[in-house]
Amino acid sequence: MQSIEQLHLHAFENGQDTYIDPESGYQVLTSQAHLKRGDCCGNSCRHCPFEYINVPKIGL
């Protein structure tokens, strides 16, 4: 089974916006898809290229 990093890299290099998580079967957005969107959505996405700036700080 390929690692998440390998799956992400393969999808990214092939211009795909998503790949399938092998454990959950869910579609996962690549960092490329997030960049097209333009900003952090605040959902703690796995490949967020915006350093999770809109993710609420819990427990502070």
Residue, then its C-alpha position, 0 to 999 in steps of 0.5 A: m500500500q502506498s503512503i499518504e505522502q506518495l499518493h498525494l505526490h502522485a496526484f499532485e504531479n498528475g494535476q489531480d485535485t484529489y486522491i482516495d485515502p486507502e484506509s477510509g475510502y474518502q476523497v482527500l484534497t491535494s494542496q493544489a486544490h486548496l491553492k486553487r480555492g485561495d484560502c484556508c477553509g478552517n477544517s484542518c485539511r490534511h494538505c493545507p498549504f496555508e498553515y491552518i490559519n483559519v482553524p480554531k485554536i481549541g483549549l487555549 
